[in-house]
Amino acid sequence: MTKLSVNINKIATLRNARGGDMPNLLQFAADCQRFGADGITVHPRPDERHITLTDALGLTKVITTEYNIEGYPDQRYFHILEKAKPAQATLVPDGPHVLTSSEGWDIRKNADFLQDCIAKIHALGIRSSLFVAPDLEQIELAAKLGAHRIELYTGPYAHAYSQNPMAAIQPYVIACEFAVACGLGINAGHDLNLENLRYFKQNLAQLDEVSIGHALISDALYYGIENTVHLYKRCLSD
């Protein structure tokens, strides 16, 4: 079954808007797992506009499923990995001034850099994942660099889904089959939601994990977090 990792960045954003500890990030992470989430994802950025260093380390005390830490692999990011020892490190190509992850790695251009980063991650005993577009060349290079998994950037799929679901999914079906043939595990994330997730999963049978934050937290405002986690899990199991 495809695992659901809940990205809790937005909970930290809400807390930071007023200071203090409401909502309590650690309790929220614990509750998401209690309600059925298979993992927790965070993306601690250098400006700490949502997840802080204290959050990233404190979450290790409450995560009993899988901890996934996303980020640009700079010195600060590796410091967090060394201290937190998550199950998975997902490398994304967004610098400190980028609002959100909106493209995959150009692995050919960054091959030496990424190979060194992957080696460091593996030396810590952490599973590696590279954020990539559904591009066969990038996927093949990810495998050659020794990455354990890729995370498919699903923004283009989500944007095209309402016009033509079949056309929107086709590049991802091809990419998934190719990645599996290359020996890679398959994650996916960005703009997946209750409208498009089920179709995505149905067409990518070998999908290991999805990481969903913005849409899931937004839905929770209406449905409640427990019900929302169940709704997303149902999309992945139908």
N, C-alpha and C positions, 0 to 999 in steps of 0.2 A: 504494500500500500504506500502511496505517496505521502510523505510526511508534511505536516503543516508547521512551519516555524513562524511565530508571530513577532513581527518587528515592533518594538515598543518605543521607538524614538518619539512618536507623537505624545505619548504619555509624559515623557520628560519635558517636551516642549510646553505642554499645558502646566505642568508643575512650575517650570522656570518662569512662566509669565507672571506669577505672583510671589515667587520665592517660597521658602518653607518646604514642606514635604507632603503637599496635597495636590494631586493624588500620589500615593506612596508607590514608587516605581517597583520596589522589591516585592511588595505585596501583590501588585498587579501581575508581575511575572509569575509569582507562585500560583495565583488564581488561574491564569491562562493555562498553566500546566494541569492544574486540578480539573479544569473544565475540558481537557482533552488535547490541548496543543502538544505537538511532538517536539517542540524546541522553541527557543527564544533567540531572536536576532537583535543586535544593536549595531549602530554605525557611529561610533564616537568621533566627532570632528574636532579639529584643533581649537575652534572658537567655543566649543562646549555649548553650542546653542540649544542642544537637547541633552544627549547622553554625556555625562561628565566622566572623568577618570575615576572618581569615587564610585559612580554608578557601575561602571564596567567591572571594577574589582569586587564591589559589594554583591553583584548578581551571582558570583560564584557560590555564595552561601545558600542561595535558594533554588538554583537551577538543578533539577534532578533529571532532566531529559537531555537535550543537546543544546549547547551554547555555540552560537555562530556570531563571530565578530567580523563585521565588514569594515573596509576602510582603505585609504590610500597607504601603501606600505612605506611610510617614513619612519624616522627614529621613534617618534612617539607611539606609533601603532605597534611597533615591535616591542616596545616597553610594556604595553598593555598585554600583548600576547604572552610575554614571558611571565607576567604576574598572574594573569587570569587562567592561562592554559585551557582555552576553549576547545570544544570538539572539532571546530572547523574555523578556518580563517579564509574569508572571501575577499580577494583583492579587487578593488575597483579603481578605475583611472580618473578619479576626481580630486583635483587639488583643493586647497583650503578655502577658495572663494566660490566653489561650485555649489549651487543650491541643492541639487539632487543628482543622483547618478543617471545620466541620460545617454550614455553610449558605452560600448564595450571597448576592451583594450585593443590597440594596434600592437599585436604581439610581435610582429616582425620588427617593428621600429624599436620595441622595448625588450627584445629577447634576452639580452645579457642581464639587464636589470631584473627582469622577472625570474630568470633562472636562479639568480642569486637569492631572491626573496623566497622562492619556493624551497630552496635548499635549507634556508634558515627556519622556515615553518616546519619542515619535516624533521629537522634536528630537534625541535621542541616536542615532537610526537603529536603534531596537530595535522588534521586533514586539510589539504589545500584546495581552493576553488578559485577559478578566474572568471570574472564577469566579461562575457563576450556576446557579440551579435551572432545571429545564426548564419555565420559565414564559414564555409568549409575550410578555407585556408587557415583562419584563426584557430579553429577547433583542432586541426591537425598539428599546428604549432604548439598549442596548449599541451597536447599529448606528448609531443617530443620534448617539451621542457620538464615533463614529469609531474604535471598537476594531477591530482586525484580526480577532480571534478571540474566541470564548467558550470557557471550559472548563466543561462540564456537570458539576455535582456529582452523582455517581452513588451516594452513600450510600443513598438511598431505593430505588434499583433493586437494589442488592446485598442489602439487607435483605429485600426482597419476592421476590427471585428464586426461592428454594427453594419458596415456596408456590404461585406462579403466574407463571412466566416471561413469558407473553404479556401479562398485565396489568402486570407490572413494567416491561416495555420500552416499552409503548405511548406514555407521555408523552414519552419520549426520541426515538422515531421522529418524532412530530409536531414536537417542538422542533427536531430536526436539519433536517428539511425546511424549516421556517419560517426557521431561521437561514441556511441556504444561500440561500434566496430573498431574504434581507436583505443578502446579500453577505458573510456572515461565514464564517470558517473554524471548524472544530469540533474542539475537544479535549475530553477527558473524564478524570475521575479521582476517586478515593476509594472504597476497599473493592472495587475490581476485583481479581479473582483467577483462578486456573486453572479454577475451577468455573463462573464466570459471564462470563468475558471473551469467549469464542468466540461465544456467543449475542448478546452486546451488539454485537460487531463485525459479525456476519452481518446484523443488522437495521439497522445504521447504515452504509450503504455509503460515505457521504461523510465518514466519520470520519478526521480528519487525524492525530491523535496521542492516545495515552493516556500518562498519567504514573502510575507504579505504584511504591510503595515498601514499605510495611509487609508486604503479602502476599508480594511477590517476595523480599524479604530473608528472611522467615520460611521460605519454601519452599527457599531456598538452604541453610538449615541441614541439610536432609535430602538435597537433590538436588545440591548444589554450585552455585556461581554460574554457571558456564559452561552446564551443562545447564538450569538454571532460565531463563536468558535465552532459550535455544533453545525451551523449552517455551512461554514467553509469546509469542515471535515466531510460533510455529506457530499459536497461537490467533488471531493477527491475520492470518494468511495463508491459513488453511483456507477 
